[in-house]
Amino acid sequence: MVGDGSFIPIYLHTVGMRIGEDEFGMKIGFSSKLGVGFNLLGMDVFDRYRIIFDNRAKKVIFERHLS
């Protein structure tokens, strides 16, 4: 379900990820119906990292949670 309450199809895939020295699999959903240039449907990565989106510097910073 998207923000306006409508439903769109998503396709779930487990994708291998590497951030720094960490390697892990993450289940991510993909959809061609989002109509945006990026997808954040696989949001479990936020459980592992504090993520800073610095749009001005055009950087994304991943800081590993300590616990």
PDB file with SEQRES, HELIX, SHEET and CRYST1 records, atoms N, CA, C and O in Angstrom:
SEQRES   1 A   67  MET VAL GLY ASP GLY SER PHE ILE PRO ILE TYR LEU HIS          
SEQRES   2 A   67  THR VAL GLY MET ARG ILE GLY GLU ASP GLU PHE GLY MET          
SEQRES   3 A   67  LYS ILE GLY PHE SER SER LYS LEU GLY VAL GLY PHE ASN          
SEQRES   4 A   67  LEU LEU GLY MET ASP VAL PHE ASP ARG TYR ARG ILE ILE          
SEQRES   5 A   67  PHE ASP ASN ARG ALA LYS LYS VAL ILE PHE GLU ARG HIS          
SEQRES   6 A   67  LEU SER                                                      
HELIX    1 AA1 VAL A   45  ARG A   48  1                                   4    
SHEET    1 AA1 2 TYR A  11  ILE A  19  0                                        
SHEET    2 AA1 2 ASP A  22  PHE A  30 -1                                        
SHEET    1 AA2 2 TYR A  49  ASP A  54  0                                        
SHEET    2 AA2 2 LYS A  59  ARG A  64 -1                                        
CRYST1    1.000    1.000    1.000  90.00  90.00  90.00 P 1           1          
ATOM      1  N   MET A   1       0.843  -1.169   0.000  1.00  0.00           N  
ATOM      2  CA  MET A   1       0.000   0.000   0.000  1.00  0.00           C  
ATOM      3  C   MET A   1       0.895   1.241   0.000  1.00  0.00           C  
ATOM      4  O   MET A   1       1.879   1.299   0.737  1.00  0.00           O  
ATOM      5  N   VAL A   2       0.560   2.207  -0.808  1.00  0.00           N  
ATOM      6  CA  VAL A   2       1.324   3.449  -0.881  1.00  0.00           C  
ATOM      7  C   VAL A   2       0.624   4.544  -0.069  1.00  0.00           C  
ATOM      8  O   VAL A   2      -0.451   4.318   0.488  1.00  0.00           O  
ATOM      9  N   GLY A   3       1.230   5.717  -0.007  1.00  0.00           N  
ATOM     10  CA  GLY A   3       0.765   6.794   0.856  1.00  0.00           C  
ATOM     11  C   GLY A   3      -0.679   7.218   0.654  1.00  0.00           C  
ATOM     12  O   GLY A   3      -1.325   7.643   1.612  1.00  0.00           O  
ATOM     13  N   ASP A   4      -1.204   7.117  -0.552  1.00  0.00           N  
ATOM     14  CA  ASP A   4      -2.588   7.542  -0.793  1.00  0.00           C  
ATOM     15  C   ASP A   4      -3.596   6.431  -0.534  1.00  0.00           C  
ATOM     16  O   ASP A   4      -4.791   6.615  -0.769  1.00  0.00           O  
ATOM     17  N   GLY A   5      -3.123   5.262  -0.045  1.00  0.00           N  
ATOM     18  CA  GLY A   5      -4.017   4.152   0.270  1.00  0.00           C  
ATOM     19  C   GLY A   5      -4.231   3.165  -0.864  1.00  0.00           C  
ATOM     20  O   GLY A   5      -4.851   2.121  -0.661  1.00  0.00           O  
ATOM     21  N   SER A   6      -3.727   3.476  -2.061  1.00  0.00           N  
ATOM     22  CA  SER A   6      -3.869   2.540  -3.181  1.00  0.00           C  
ATOM     23  C   SER A   6      -2.785   1.463  -3.096  1.00  0.00           C  
ATOM     24  O   SER A   6      -1.813   1.589  -2.352  1.00  0.00           O  
ATOM     25  N   PHE A   7      -2.980   0.420  -3.868  1.00  0.00           N  
ATOM     26  CA  PHE A   7      -2.042  -0.701  -3.874  1.00  0.00           C  
ATOM     27  C   PHE A   7      -1.289  -0.749  -5.195  1.00  0.00           C  
ATOM     28  O   PHE A   7      -1.850  -0.455  -6.251  1.00  0.00           O  
ATOM     29  N   ILE A   8      -0.008  -1.124  -5.127  1.00  0.00           N  
ATOM     30  CA  ILE A   8       0.801  -1.323  -6.319  1.00  0.00           C  
ATOM     31  C   ILE A   8       1.486  -2.681  -6.195  1.00  0.00           C  
ATOM     32  O   ILE A   8       1.728  -3.150  -5.083  1.00  0.00           O  
ATOM     33  N   PRO A   9       1.802  -3.320  -7.327  1.00  0.00           N  
ATOM     34  CA  PRO A   9       2.522  -4.595  -7.247  1.00  0.00           C  
ATOM     35  C   PRO A   9       3.995  -4.362  -6.910  1.00  0.00           C  
ATOM     36  O   PRO A   9       4.621  -3.428  -7.410  1.00  0.00           O  
ATOM     37  N   ILE A  10       4.534  -5.231  -6.054  1.00  0.00           N  
ATOM     38  CA  ILE A  10       5.968  -5.213  -5.795  1.00  0.00           C  
ATOM     39  C   ILE A  10       6.509  -6.615  -5.995  1.00  0.00           C  
ATOM     40  O   ILE A  10       5.780  -7.600  -5.879  1.00  0.00           O  
ATOM     41  N   TYR A  11       7.778  -6.693  -6.291  1.00  0.00           N  
ATOM     42  CA  TYR A  11       8.461  -7.964  -6.518  1.00  0.00           C  
ATOM     43  C   TYR A  11       9.605  -8.045  -5.523  1.00  0.00           C  
ATOM     44  O   TYR A  11      10.530  -7.235  -5.572  1.00  0.00           O  
ATOM     45  N   LEU A  12       9.548  -9.029  -4.610  1.00  0.00           N  
ATOM     46  CA  LEU A  12      10.546  -9.166  -3.553  1.00  0.00           C  
ATOM     47  C   LEU A  12      11.697 -10.047  -4.010  1.00  0.00           C  
ATOM     48  O   LEU A  12      11.494 -11.116  -4.584  1.00  0.00           O  
ATOM     49  N   HIS A  13      12.914  -9.574  -3.742  1.00  0.00           N  
ATOM     50  CA  HIS A  13      14.127 -10.318  -4.055  1.00  0.00           C  
ATOM     51  C   HIS A  13      15.097 -10.148  -2.887  1.00  0.00           C  
ATOM     52  O   HIS A  13      15.157  -9.081  -2.276  1.00  0.00           O  
ATOM     53  N   THR A  14      15.848 -11.193  -2.580  1.00  0.00           N  
ATOM     54  CA  THR A  14      16.932 -11.063  -1.616  1.00  0.00           C  
ATOM     55  C   THR A  14      18.170 -10.643  -2.378  1.00  0.00           C  
ATOM     56  O   THR A  14      18.616 -11.327  -3.299  1.00  0.00           O  
ATOM     57  N   VAL A  15      18.718  -9.509  -1.982  1.00  0.00           N  
ATOM     58  CA  VAL A  15      19.847  -8.899  -2.677  1.00  0.00           C  
ATOM     59  C   VAL A  15      21.045  -8.868  -1.731  1.00  0.00           C  
ATOM     60  O   VAL A  15      20.911  -8.474  -0.572  1.00  0.00           O  
ATOM     61  N   GLY A  16      22.213  -9.281  -2.220  1.00  0.00           N  
ATOM     62  CA  GLY A  16      23.429  -9.193  -1.430  1.00  0.00           C  
ATOM     63  C   GLY A  16      23.889  -7.752  -1.342  1.00  0.00           C  
ATOM     64  O   GLY A  16      23.922  -7.037  -2.343  1.00  0.00           O  
ATOM     65  N   MET A  17      24.245  -7.329  -0.133  1.00  0.00           N  
ATOM     66  CA  MET A  17      24.704  -5.958   0.067  1.00  0.00           C  
ATOM     67  C   MET A  17      26.049  -5.958   0.768  1.00  0.00           C  
ATOM     68  O   MET A  17      26.352  -6.852   1.557  1.00  0.00           O  
ATOM     69  N   ARG A  18      26.847  -4.957   0.475  1.00  0.00           N  
ATOM     70  CA  ARG A  18      28.091  -4.728   1.205  1.00  0.00           C  
ATOM     71  C   ARG A  18      28.162  -3.237   1.517  1.00  0.00           C  
ATOM     72  O   ARG A  18      28.093  -2.393   0.623  1.00  0.00           O  
ATOM     73  N   ILE A  19      28.302  -2.936   2.805  1.00  0.00           N  
ATOM     74  CA  ILE A  19      28.496  -1.566   3.256  1.00  0.00           C  
ATOM     75  C   ILE A  19      29.744  -1.584   4.113  1.00  0.00           C  
ATOM     76  O   ILE A  19      29.733  -2.137   5.213  1.00  0.00           O  
ATOM     77  N   GLY A  20      30.813  -0.990   3.627  1.00  0.00           N  
ATOM     78  CA  GLY A  20      32.098  -1.075   4.317  1.00  0.00           C  
ATOM     79  C   GLY A  20      32.555  -2.521   4.345  1.00  0.00           C  
ATOM     80  O   GLY A  20      32.662  -3.161   3.299  1.00  0.00           O  
ATOM     81  N   GLU A  21      32.826  -3.041   5.532  1.00  0.00           N  
ATOM     82  CA  GLU A  21      33.262  -4.430   5.698  1.00  0.00           C  
ATOM     83  C   GLU A  21      32.093  -5.389   5.920  1.00  0.00           C  
ATOM     84  O   GLU A  21      32.288  -6.605   5.908  1.00  0.00           O  
ATOM     85  N   ASP A  22      30.887  -4.866   6.122  1.00  0.00           N  
ATOM     86  CA  ASP A  22      29.708  -5.702   6.394  1.00  0.00           C  
ATOM     87  C   ASP A  22      29.110  -6.233   5.095  1.00  0.00           C  
ATOM     88  O   ASP A  22      28.884  -5.482   4.146  1.00  0.00           O  
ATOM     89  N   GLU A  23      28.858  -7.547   5.071  1.00  0.00           N  
ATOM     90  CA  GLU A  23      28.162  -8.171   3.947  1.00  0.00           C  
ATOM     91  C   GLU A  23      26.969  -8.928   4.491  1.00  0.00           C  
ATOM     92  O   GLU A  23      27.087  -9.653   5.479  1.00  0.00           O  
ATOM     93  N   PHE A  24      25.804  -8.764   3.846  1.00  0.00           N  
ATOM     94  CA  PHE A  24      24.589  -9.420   4.310  1.00  0.00           C  
ATOM     95  C   PHE A  24      23.567  -9.442   3.181  1.00  0.00           C  
ATOM     96  O   PHE A  24      23.688  -8.697   2.208  1.00  0.00           O  
ATOM     97  N   GLY A  25      22.564 -10.295   3.317  1.00  0.00           N  
ATOM     98  CA  GLY A  25      21.456 -10.337   2.374  1.00  0.00           C  
ATOM     99  C   GLY A  25      20.314  -9.492   2.911  1.00  0.00           C  
ATOM    100  O   GLY A  25      20.081  -9.459   4.119  1.00  0.00           O  
ATOM    101  N   MET A  26      19.605  -8.813   2.030  1.00  0.00           N  
ATOM    102  CA  MET A  26      18.505  -7.952   2.430  1.00  0.00           C  
ATOM    103  C   MET A  26      17.337  -8.183   1.481  1.00  0.00           C  
ATOM    104  O   MET A  26      17.520  -8.179   0.264  1.00  0.00           O  
ATOM    105  N   LYS A  27      16.149  -8.383   2.018  1.00  0.00           N  
ATOM    106  CA  LYS A  27      14.966  -8.539   1.172  1.00  0.00           C  
ATOM    107  C   LYS A  27      14.499  -7.147   0.752  1.00  0.00           C  
ATOM    108  O   LYS A  27      14.218  -6.294   1.594  1.00  0.00           O  
ATOM    109  N   ILE A  28      14.419  -6.929  -0.568  1.00  0.00           N  
ATOM    110  CA  ILE A  28      14.065  -5.626  -1.120  1.00  0.00           C  
ATOM    111  C   ILE A  28      12.926  -5.793  -2.102  1.00  0.00           C  
ATOM    112  O   ILE A  28      12.906  -6.740  -2.888  1.00  0.00           O  
ATOM    113  N   GLY A  29      11.977  -4.873  -2.059  1.00  0.00           N  
ATOM    114  CA  GLY A  29      10.857  -4.873  -2.993  1.00  0.00           C  
ATOM    115  C   GLY A  29      11.082  -3.874  -4.107  1.00  0.00           C  
ATOM    116  O   GLY A  29      11.508  -2.744  -3.865  1.00  0.00           O  
ATOM    117  N   PHE A  30      10.795  -4.291  -5.326  1.00  0.00           N  
ATOM    118  CA  PHE A  30      10.937  -3.428  -6.501  1.00  0.00           C  
ATOM    119  C   PHE A  30       9.571  -3.247  -7.150  1.00  0.00           C  
ATOM    120  O   PHE A  30       8.773  -4.184  -7.192  1.00  0.00           O  
ATOM    121  N   SER A  31       9.298  -2.051  -7.655  1.00  0.00           N  
ATOM    122  CA  SER A  31       8.048  -1.809  -8.369  1.00  0.00           C  
ATOM    123  C   SER A  31       8.261  -0.739  -9.430  1.00  0.00           C  
ATOM    124  O   SER A  31       8.861   0.303  -9.164  1.00  0.00           O  
ATOM    125  N   SER A  32       7.775  -0.998 -10.609  1.00  0.00           N  
ATOM    126  CA  SER A  32       7.842   0.005 -11.679  1.00  0.00           C  
ATOM    127  C   SER A  32       6.718   1.027 -11.548  1.00  0.00           C  
ATOM    128  O   SER A  32       6.670   1.987 -12.317  1.00  0.00           O  
ATOM    129  N   LYS A  33       5.816   0.839 -10.593  1.00  0.00           N  
ATOM    130  CA  LYS A  33       4.655   1.717 -10.437  1.00  0.00           C  
ATOM    131  C   LYS A  33       4.873   2.854  -9.447  1.00  0.00           C  
ATOM    132  O   LYS A  33       3.961   3.650  -9.223  1.00  0.00           O  
ATOM    133  N   LEU A  34       6.065   2.951  -8.845  1.00  0.00           N  
ATOM    134  CA  LEU A  34       6.290   4.012  -7.861  1.00  0.00           C  
ATOM    135  C   LEU A  34       6.362   5.390  -8.506  1.00  0.00           C  
ATOM    136  O   LEU A  34       5.918   6.372  -7.911  1.00  0.00           O  
ATOM    137  N   GLY A  35       6.911   5.476  -9.701  1.00  0.00           N  
ATOM    138  CA  GLY A  35       6.977   6.749 -10.409  1.00  0.00           C  
ATOM    139  C   GLY A  35       8.004   7.722  -9.841  1.00  0.00           C  
ATOM    140  O   GLY A  35       7.881   8.933 -10.020  1.00  0.00           O  
ATOM    141  N   VAL A  36       9.020   7.190  -9.152  1.00  0.00           N  
ATOM    142  CA  VAL A  36      10.097   8.031  -8.631  1.00  0.00           C  
ATOM    143  C   VAL A  36      11.415   7.446  -9.073  1.00  0.00           C  
ATOM    144  O   VAL A  36      11.458   6.315  -9.555  1.00  0.00           O  
ATOM    145  N   GLY A  37      12.495   8.197  -8.918  1.00  0.00           N  
ATOM    146  CA  GLY A  37      13.800   7.749  -9.380  1.00  0.00           C  
ATOM    147  C   GLY A  37      14.537   6.851  -8.397  1.00  0.00           C  
ATOM    148  O   GLY A  37      15.639   6.395  -8.703  1.00  0.00           O  
ATOM    149  N   PHE A  38      13.963   6.583  -7.222  1.00  0.00           N  
ATOM    150  CA  PHE A  38      14.620   5.726  -6.240  1.00  0.00           C  
ATOM    151  C   PHE A  38      13.563   4.902  -5.518  1.00  0.00           C  
ATOM    152  O   PHE A  38      12.388   5.268  -5.497  1.00  0.00           O  
ATOM    153  N   ASN A  39      13.980   3.805  -4.934  1.00  0.00           N  
ATOM    154  CA  ASN A  39      13.065   2.925  -4.210  1.00  0.00           C  
ATOM    155  C   ASN A  39      13.602   2.682  -2.809  1.00  0.00           C  
ATOM    156  O   ASN A  39      14.774   2.339  -2.654  1.00  0.00           O  
ATOM    157  N   LEU A  40      12.774   2.852  -1.784  1.00  0.00           N  
ATOM    158  CA  LEU A  40      13.158   2.551  -0.405  1.00  0.00           C  
ATOM    159  C   LEU A  40      12.190   1.525   0.175  1.00  0.00           C  
ATOM    160  O   LEU A  40      11.732   1.665   1.309  1.00  0.00           O  
ATOM    161  N   LEU A  41      11.884   0.503  -0.603  1.00  0.00           N  
ATOM    162  CA  LEU A  41      10.961  -0.522  -0.122  1.00  0.00           C  
ATOM    163  C   LEU A  41      11.656  -1.559   0.746  1.00  0.00           C  
ATOM    164  O   LEU A  41      10.987  -2.273   1.493  1.00  0.00           O  
ATOM    165  N   GLY A  42      12.970  -1.663   0.670  1.00  0.00           N  
ATOM    166  CA  GLY A  42      13.732  -2.599   1.495  1.00  0.00           C  
ATOM    167  C   GLY A  42      14.324  -1.864   2.677  1.00  0.00           C  
ATOM    168  O   GLY A  42      15.534  -1.647   2.733  1.00  0.00           O  
ATOM    169  N   MET A  43      13.489  -1.481   3.618  1.00  0.00           N  
ATOM    170  CA  MET A  43      13.933  -0.561   4.662  1.00  0.00           C  
ATOM    171  C   MET A  43      14.533  -1.250   5.883  1.00  0.00           C  
ATOM    172  O   MET A  43      14.803  -0.571   6.874  1.00  0.00           O  
ATOM    173  N   ASP A  44      14.755  -2.570   5.862  1.00  0.00           N  
ATOM    174  CA  ASP A  44      15.394  -3.247   6.994  1.00  0.00           C  
ATOM    175  C   ASP A  44      16.808  -2.755   7.227  1.00  0.00           C  
ATOM    176  O   ASP A  44      17.338  -2.921   8.326  1.00  0.00           O  
ATOM    177  N   VAL A  45      17.426  -2.162   6.241  1.00  0.00           N  
ATOM    178  CA  VAL A  45      18.785  -1.640   6.400  1.00  0.00           C  
ATOM    179  C   VAL A  45      18.828  -0.557   7.480  1.00  0.00           C  
ATOM    180  O   VAL A  45      19.884  -0.327   8.070  1.00  0.00           O  
ATOM    181  N   PHE A  46      17.702   0.112   7.751  1.00  0.00           N  
ATOM    182  CA  PHE A  46      17.654   1.131   8.785  1.00  0.00           C  
ATOM    183  C   PHE A  46      17.783   0.522  10.181  1.00  0.00           C  
ATOM    184  O   PHE A  46      18.125   1.234  11.125  1.00  0.00           O  
ATOM    185  N   ASP A  47      17.516  -0.781  10.335  1.00  0.00           N  
ATOM    186  CA  ASP A  47      17.724  -1.462  11.618  1.00  0.00           C  
ATOM    187  C   ASP A  47      19.205  -1.657  11.907  1.00  0.00           C  
ATOM    188  O   ASP A  47      19.594  -1.739  13.071  1.00  0.00           O  
ATOM    189  N   ARG A  48      20.034  -1.732  10.882  1.00  0.00           N  
ATOM    190  CA  ARG A  48      21.473  -1.960  11.039  1.00  0.00           C  
ATOM    191  C   ARG A  48      22.279  -0.670  11.086  1.00  0.00           C  
ATOM    192  O   ARG A  48      23.319  -0.614  11.743  1.00  0.00           O  
ATOM    193  N   TYR A  49      21.812   0.367  10.398  1.00  0.00           N  
ATOM    194  CA  TYR A  49      22.588   1.590  10.219  1.00  0.00           C  
ATOM    195  C   TYR A  49      21.756   2.836  10.490  1.00  0.00           C  
ATOM    196  O   TYR A  49      20.547   2.864  10.261  1.00  0.00           O  
ATOM    197  N   ARG A  50      22.433   3.859  10.980  1.00  0.00           N  
ATOM    198  CA  ARG A  50      21.884   5.208  10.964  1.00  0.00           C  
ATOM    199  C   ARG A  50      22.294   5.771   9.620  1.00  0.00           C  
ATOM    200  O   ARG A  50      23.478   5.761   9.284  1.00  0.00           O  
ATOM    201  N   ILE A  51      21.348   6.257   8.850  1.00  0.00           N  
ATOM    202  CA  ILE A  51      21.627   6.696   7.485  1.00  0.00           C  
ATOM    203  C   ILE A  51      21.334   8.185   7.372  1.00  0.00           C  
ATOM    204  O   ILE A  51      20.250   8.653   7.721  1.00  0.00           O  
ATOM    205  N   ILE A  52      22.324   8.915   6.878  1.00  0.00           N  
ATOM    206  CA  ILE A  52      22.209  10.361   6.739  1.00  0.00           C  
ATOM    207  C   ILE A  52      22.178  10.684   5.248  1.00  0.00           C  
ATOM    208  O   ILE A  52      23.109  10.344   4.518  1.00  0.00           O  
ATOM    209  N   PHE A  53      21.121  11.333   4.798  1.00  0.00           N  
ATOM    210  CA  PHE A  53      20.999  11.775   3.416  1.00  0.00           C  
ATOM    211  C   PHE A  53      21.398  13.248   3.373  1.00  0.00           C  
ATOM    212  O   PHE A  53      20.637  14.112   3.809  1.00  0.00           O  
ATOM    213  N   ASP A  54      22.588  13.534   2.849  1.00  0.00           N  
ATOM    214  CA  ASP A  54      23.093  14.899   2.739  1.00  0.00           C  
ATOM    215  C   ASP A  54      22.928  15.327   1.283  1.00  0.00           C  
ATOM    216  O   ASP A  54      23.836  15.172   0.466  1.00  0.00           O  
ATOM    217  N   ASN A  55      21.767  15.861   0.982  1.00  0.00           N  
ATOM    218  CA  ASN A  55      21.429  16.193  -0.401  1.00  0.00           C  
ATOM    219  C   ASN A  55      22.330  17.293  -0.956  1.00  0.00           C  
ATOM    220  O   ASN A  55      22.697  17.252  -2.130  1.00  0.00           O  
ATOM    221  N   ARG A  56      22.687  18.264  -0.135  1.00  0.00           N  
ATOM    222  CA  ARG A  56      23.528  19.360  -0.599  1.00  0.00           C  
ATOM    223  C   ARG A  56      24.888  18.843  -1.062  1.00  0.00           C  
ATOM    224  O   ARG A  56      25.395  19.257  -2.104  1.00  0.00           O  
ATOM    225  N   ALA A  57      25.480  17.923  -0.271  1.00  0.00           N  
ATOM    226  CA  ALA A  57      26.790  17.368  -0.620  1.00  0.00           C  
ATOM    227  C   ALA A  57      26.672  16.180  -1.569  1.00  0.00           C  
ATOM    228  O   ALA A  57      27.687  15.657  -2.030  1.00  0.00           O  
ATOM    229  N   LYS A  58      25.450  15.749  -1.867  1.00  0.00           N  
ATOM    230  CA  LYS A  58      25.185  14.589  -2.723  1.00  0.00           C  
ATOM    231  C   LYS A  58      25.872  13.347  -2.168  1.00  0.00           C  
ATOM    232  O   LYS A  58      26.550  12.615  -2.888  1.00  0.00           O  
ATOM    233  N   LYS A  59      25.674  13.124  -0.839  1.00  0.00           N  
ATOM    234  CA  LYS A  59      26.257  11.977  -0.150  1.00  0.00           C  
ATOM    235  C   LYS A  59      25.200  11.267   0.683  1.00  0.00           C  
ATOM    236  O   LYS A  59      24.247  11.875   1.170  1.00  0.00           O  
ATOM    237  N   VAL A  60      25.397   9.973   0.829  1.00  0.00           N  
ATOM    238  CA  VAL A  60      24.627   9.175   1.772  1.00  0.00           C  
ATOM    239  C   VAL A  60      25.643   8.545   2.717  1.00  0.00           C  
ATOM    240  O   VAL A  60      26.575   7.876   2.271  1.00  0.00           O  
ATOM    241  N   ILE A  61      25.468   8.753   4.016  1.00  0.00           N  
ATOM    242  CA  ILE A  61      26.419   8.279   5.016  1.00  0.00           C  
ATOM    243  C   ILE A  61      25.762   7.174   5.833  1.00  0.00           C  
ATOM    244  O   ILE A  61      24.658   7.351   6.348  1.00  0.00           O  
ATOM    245  N   PHE A  62      26.445   6.023   5.954  1.00  0.00           N  
ATOM    246  CA  PHE A  62      25.963   4.885   6.729  1.00  0.00           C  
ATOM    247  C   PHE A  62      26.805   4.769   7.994  1.00  0.00           C  
ATOM    248  O   PHE A  62      28.020   4.584   7.914  1.00  0.00           O  
ATOM    249  N   GLU A  63      26.173   4.874   9.159  1.00  0.00           N  
ATOM    250  CA  GLU A  63      26.866   4.697  10.439  1.00  0.00           C  
ATOM    251  C   GLU A  63      26.275   3.473  11.122  1.00  0.00           C  
ATOM    252  O   GLU A  63      25.077   3.434  11.405  1.00  0.00           O  
ATOM    253  N   ARG A  64      27.118   2.463  11.390  1.00  0.00           N  
ATOM    254  CA  ARG A  64      26.675   1.209  12.012  1.00  0.00           C  
ATOM    255  C   ARG A  64      26.166   1.478  13.415  1.00  0.00           C  
ATOM    256  O   ARG A  64      26.836   2.158  14.192  1.00  0.00           O  
ATOM    257  N   HIS A  65      24.964   0.945  13.765  1.00  0.00           N  
ATOM    258  CA  HIS A  65      24.467   1.021  15.143  1.00  0.00           C  
ATOM    259  C   HIS A  65      25.392   0.200  16.029  1.00  0.00           C  
ATOM    260  O   HIS A  65      25.843  -0.871  15.622  1.00  0.00           O  
ATOM    261  N   LEU A  66      25.679   0.677  17.218  1.00  0.00           N  
ATOM    262  CA  LEU A  66      26.632   0.023  18.104  1.00  0.00           C  
ATOM    263  C   LEU A  66      26.076  -1.226  18.761  1.00  0.00           C  
ATOM    264  O   LEU A  66      26.853  -2.112  19.114  1.00  0.00           O  
ATOM    265  N   SER A  67      24.771  -1.337  18.941  1.00  0.00           N  
ATOM    266  CA  SER A  67      24.240  -2.543  19.613  1.00  0.00           C  
ATOM    267  C   SER A  67      23.461  -3.432  18.700  1.00  0.00           C  
ATOM    268  O   SER A  67      22.962  -4.472  19.129  1.00  0.00           O  
TER     269      SER A  67                                                      
END                                                                             
